[in-house]
Amino acid sequence: MTQIQLTDQQLNRALAELMGYTIYHYDYHYDKDVAERCYFELTAPDGYPEIVFGGERNTELEAWADVPNYCNDPAASLEVQAKAIEVDAQGYLYNLATVVNGYEAADIWEDDEIISMLKASPRERAEAAYITLSQVRE
């Protein structure tokens, strides 16, 4: 099985960035008598700062930890899979076959290869989506 050499947290963040999540940095200075208020929030891919995940965080790294868990949550992995299919369906299919079956995909698959792709784990779907979305971004 081919694997991306990233931890789940690193892969989740990389996918979130490819999906369009961003960090908003709020830094308010009211006056010299009031302590500055600074925090970070993860925001939705559509860019609306009102749609935040996890709330106010002290550091950017903590805010990135609020991204969806694409590597372990089946629903989140299907979300990133849908994006990869939208962007490059055939590329995603070949990448998933490579990740799951451990060798470069052919044009014709055996039944057991197809079944293994249908049974892909969230991590495998996340890896295939990462490869696909990264290739499209290049």
Secondary structure, 3 states (H helix, E strand, C coil): CCCCCCCHHHHHHHHHHHHCCEEEEEEECCCCCCCCEEEEEEECCCCCCCCEEEEEECCHHHHHCCCCCCCCCHHHHHHHHHHHHHHHHHHHHHHHHHHHHCCCCCCCCCHHHHHHHHCCCHHHHHHHHHHHHHHHHC
